[in-house]
Amino acid sequence: MHWSALALPAASDPTIIVHEPARCVDDGDVVTSSGISAGIDLALHLVDRLTGAERAREVAHQLQYDPAPSAEAASASGGSRRISGPS
């Protein structure tokens, strides 16, 4: 979810927990990402989860994707946590 909309989920359902600094959250059967490039992180995480880390590295290489974004680009607060799990 984009950093500018972080308050929206909890406003509609107080049981929703927002992992603010995380670019991606893997809660087992539900996975979400915080934006466009974080969606690529999430896709690579799923490739890793389903087929292994080596295949995920190969896919990232084919995409010419640098999986280490600058802290400023990660969120409004400068957080850059990659993948978060359930609380």
SULVENKA-V197686 format. One record per pair of residues at least 12 apart in sequence whose ideal C-beta (glycine too) atoms are under 10 Angstrom apart, sorted by the first residue. I is the first residue (numbers start at 1). J is the second residue. Records with the same first field share a line. If there is no record, write none. Layout:
I = J  J
This chain:
1 = 18  19  20  22  25  32  33  34  35  38
2 = 33  34  35  36  38  75  76
3 = 20  21  34  35  74  75  76  77  79
4 = 35  75  76
5 = 18  34
6 = 18  19  20  34  75  76  77
9 = 32
17 = 84  86  87
18 = 32  34
19 = 32  34  79  81  83  84  85  86  87
20 = 34  75  76  77  79  81  84
21 = 34  74  75  77  78  79  80  81  82  84
22 = 34  38  41  74  75  79  80  81  82  83  84  85
23 = 35  37  38  39  40  41  42  45  67  69  73  74  75  79  80  81  82  83  84
24 = 38  39  40  41  42  43  44  45  46  81  82  83  84
25 = 38  42  81  83  84  85  86  87
26 = 42  45  46  49  83  84  85  86
27 = 84  85  86  87
28 = 85  86
30 = 86
31 = 43  45  46  49  83
32 = 84
33 = 45  83
34 = 74  75  79  81
35 = 73  74  75
37 = 65  66  67  69  73  74
38 = 69  73  74  75  82  83
40 = 59  60  63  65  67  69
41 = 60  65  67  69  82  83
42 = 82  83
43 = 56  59  60  63  65
44 = 56  57  59  60  63  65  67  83
45 = 67  82  83
47 = 59  60
48 = 60  83
49 = 83
67 = 82
68 = 80  82
69 = 82
